[in-house]
């Protein structure tokens, strides 16, 4: 498919998304910035509905990065056992919390590069966090839903999530990147 055809298709889709979702916002519930990081890490290969059910009692107990850094990964794994890959996610969350406390003074980093230093945080998670917490969209986060959407509407030939993000970023004006993932 030609670039011109893809550009036109992307413009039409974007126009629809902007009308249908004028204020895109994550459905993941959280009370603190680090809780949002935790929720996004938990959401990988899991529905937002399940994540919200798991985090409701979790976030009463753990509010800050320090709270999460002090829990044993095995204990956290027991508390999040209904999400997919819960053992690895528990290890990542505790390790990420320790880095946020030790390296970033307890504050969630404000750049994709810094966020991606945290275990369990890749391109997609970093960009979702930046968009939701700081209203900054330095990239388009691509998950399995965005991948399916981009391939269905022939906006990319790739299957790799990062490459799909880059294809979408080339098609969509930067000021509109926030409309694509949510």
VEXTI-115632 format. One record per residue (C-alpha): residue in three letters; z, x, y. Coordinates in steps of 0.05 Angstrom, whole numbers, padded with zeros to 5 digits, always signed. Layout:
<pts>
ALAZXY
...
</pts>
This chain:
<pts>
UNK+00000+00000+00000
UNK-00017+00026+00069
UNK+00036+00046+00119
UNK+00010-00006+00169
UNK+00018-00062+00118
UNK+00089-00039+00100
UNK+00107-00034+00174
UNK+00083-00105+00187
UNK+00120-00131+00126
UNK+00184-00095+00147
UNK+00179-00125+00217
UNK+00173-00196+00188
UNK+00232-00185+00141
UNK+00274-00155+00196
UNK+00259-00213+00242
UNK+00284-00261+00188
UNK+00347-00219+00174
UNK+00365-00217+00248
UNK+00359-00292+00253
UNK+00395-00307+00188
UNK+00450-00255+00197
UNK+00457-00242+00272
UNK+00525-00207+00264
UNK+00523-00170+00198
UNK+00592-00155+00170
UNK+00619-00131+00104
UNK+00653-00183+00060
UNK+00703-00132+00035
UNK+00773-00148+00060
UNK+00816-00093+00089
UNK+00871-00082+00140
UNK+00864-00008+00156
UNK+00805+00039+00161
UNK+00825+00077+00098
UNK+00833+00011+00060
UNK+00760-00003+00077
UNK+00740+00065+00048
UNK+00778+00047-00015
UNK+00745-00022-00019
UNK+00675+00008-00011
UNK+00689+00061-00065
UNK+00714+00005-00111
UNK+00652-00037-00097
UNK+00604+00011-00131
UNK+00575-00026-00191
UNK+00623-00084-00178
UNK+00620-00148-00138
UNK+00655-00157-00071
UNK+00691-00218-00100
UNK+00723-00176-00155
UNK+00740-00120-00106
UNK+00774-00169-00058
UNK+00814-00199-00115
UNK+00837-00129-00136
UNK+00852-00104-00066
UNK+00892-00164-00043
UNK+00956-00141-00078
UNK+00936-00068-00075
UNK+00932-00066+00001
UNK+01001-00097+00008
UNK+01029-00037-00029
UNK+00983+00018-00001
UNK+00963+00016+00072
UNK+00951+00087+00095
UNK+00917+00149+00067
UNK+00987+00178+00057
UNK+01007+00119+00014
UNK+00945+00128-00030
UNK+00955+00204-00033
UNK+01024+00197-00063
UNK+01006+00151-00121
UNK+00989+00180-00189
UNK+00916+00168-00208
UNK+00938+00138-00274
UNK+00983+00087-00239
UNK+00928+00069-00190
UNK+00879+00062-00248
UNK+00925+00010-00280
UNK+00926-00029-00214
UNK+00850-00029-00207
UNK+00832-00035-00281
UNK+00789-00098-00271
UNK+00736-00059-00231
UNK+00683-00018-00266
UNK+00696+00057-00275
UNK+00768+00046-00253
UNK+00794+00113-00280
UNK+00744+00155-00241
UNK+00751+00111-00179
UNK+00827+00120-00181
UNK+00819+00196-00185
UNK+00769+00195-00128
UNK+00812+00150-00084
UNK+00875+00193-00092
UNK+00836+00257-00081
UNK+00800+00228-00020
UNK+00866+00205+00009
UNK+00895+00275+00002
UNK+00835+00304+00038
UNK+00840+00253+00094
UNK+00914+00269+00102
UNK+00908+00345+00096
UNK+00841+00358+00130
UNK+00830+00299+00177
UNK+00902+00286+00200
UNK+00905+00218+00166
UNK+00844+00191+00203
UNK+00780+00167+00169
UNK+00725+00217+00188
UNK+00673+00194+00238
UNK+00611+00229+00211
UNK+00570+00220+00148
UNK+00576+00294+00132
UNK+00652+00292+00137
UNK+00657+00227+00098
UNK+00614+00255+00043
UNK+00665+00311+00033
UNK+00710+00257+00003
UNK+00707+00247-00072
UNK+00672+00182-00090
UNK+00637+00178-00022
UNK+00562+00189-00022
UNK+00507+00172+00027
UNK+00512+00097+00018
UNK+00588+00093+00022
UNK+00590+00139+00083
UNK+00539+00097+00121
UNK+00573+00031+00103
UNK+00639+00059+00128
UNK+00609+00085+00193
UNK+00575+00020+00207
UNK+00633-00026+00192
UNK+00689+00016+00222
UNK+00654+00049+00281
UNK+00591+00006+00291
UNK+00550+00069+00281
UNK+00489+00067+00236
UNK+00462+00138+00227
UNK+00427+00115+00163
UNK+00411+00055+00121
UNK+00459+00049+00062
UNK+00421+00031-00002
UNK+00455+00000-00061
UNK+00425-00034-00122
UNK+00414-00098-00082
UNK+00377-00063-00026
UNK+00337-00024-00078
UNK+00316-00088-00113
UNK+00298-00120-00046
UNK+00258-00059-00022
UNK+00220-00054-00087
UNK+00207-00129-00092
UNK+00177-00130-00022
UNK+00139-00065-00035
UNK+00173-00026+00021
UNK+00181+00035-00023
UNK+00152+00067-00086
UNK+00217+00103-00101
UNK+00274+00086-00148
UNK+00323+00139-00122
UNK+00372+00105-00073
UNK+00371+00163-00023
UNK+00295+00164-00021
UNK+00293+00088-00012
UNK+00341+00096+00046
UNK+00295+00146+00078
UNK+00234+00101+00067
UNK+00270+00042+00099
UNK+00294+00086+00157
UNK+00221+00104+00170
UNK+00200+00031+00171
UNK+00257-00001+00210
UNK+00274+00018+00282
UNK+00341+00055+00285
UNK+00372+00002+00330
UNK+00361-00049+00274
UNK+00387-00008+00215
UNK+00452-00049+00213
UNK+00414-00111+00191
UNK+00386-00081+00127
UNK+00446-00069+00081
UNK+00494-00127+00097
</pts>
